[in-house]
Amino acid sequence: MSRNTQSYTEQRRTFLKTMAVAGGATATVLLTGQAAGASPEQNLSPEAPENRGYHETPHIRNYYRIARL
């Protein structure tokens, strides 16, 4: 292998390792649902609506109406 090819190979390996670490960090943040420095108090608000599960909205009723045809 020439010097240029060896340097290119080392740069490529370093890049791929960096991307793997960044991908793992991104997946961790997505799976935990919270960034490392985020404060849980920021997500709470007294006006926040409660999630009551499935409910029909006009949009959903329209979809059902069209799907029946």
N, C-alpha and C positions, 0 to 999 in steps of 0.2 A: 504494500500500500504506500502510496506517496504521502507526503506531508499534508498536502491540501485535502486529500480524501480522508485522512485520519482526523484532521481538524474539523471537517464537515461532519463526520460521523460523531465526534464528541459533542459538537454543538447540537446536533439533532437529538442525541440521547438526553442531553441536559434539558432541551426544550420539552421532550416527551415526559420526562420525570416531573418537570414543573407543571405541565398540564394535568398529569395524573393527580398530583397533590392538590391542585386547585379544584379539580373535579370532585375529589373526595371531600374537600372542605365545603364546596357548594352543596353536595348531597347531604352532608351533615346538617347544614343550616336549614335546608328544605325539610328534612325529616323531623327535626326538632321544632321547626316552626318559629324559631326565634334566633336572632343574631346574638353573638356573644356579648356585646355591650348593651343590648336593649334592656330597658327597665320594664318589668311586668306592669307597673302602675300606668304606663303610657297607654296600654291597651284597654284599660278599664274606663268606662264612662257610665254615669248613672242613666243616661238616656239610651244606652245600647239596647236594641231590641233582643228579646230572647229568641233563640232558635227553637221553634216548636215543631220541628220536623216537616214532613211533607204537607203542603197546602196548595190548593188550586188557585191559580191567579188567572186573570183574563187571558194572558198569553197562553197558559197551559190549556185552558178550556178551548181556545181557538185551535190549538194544535189537535186536540182530541176530535173536535168537530170536523176538521179537514181530513184527519186520518180515517174517519168512519166512511168517507165517501169512496 
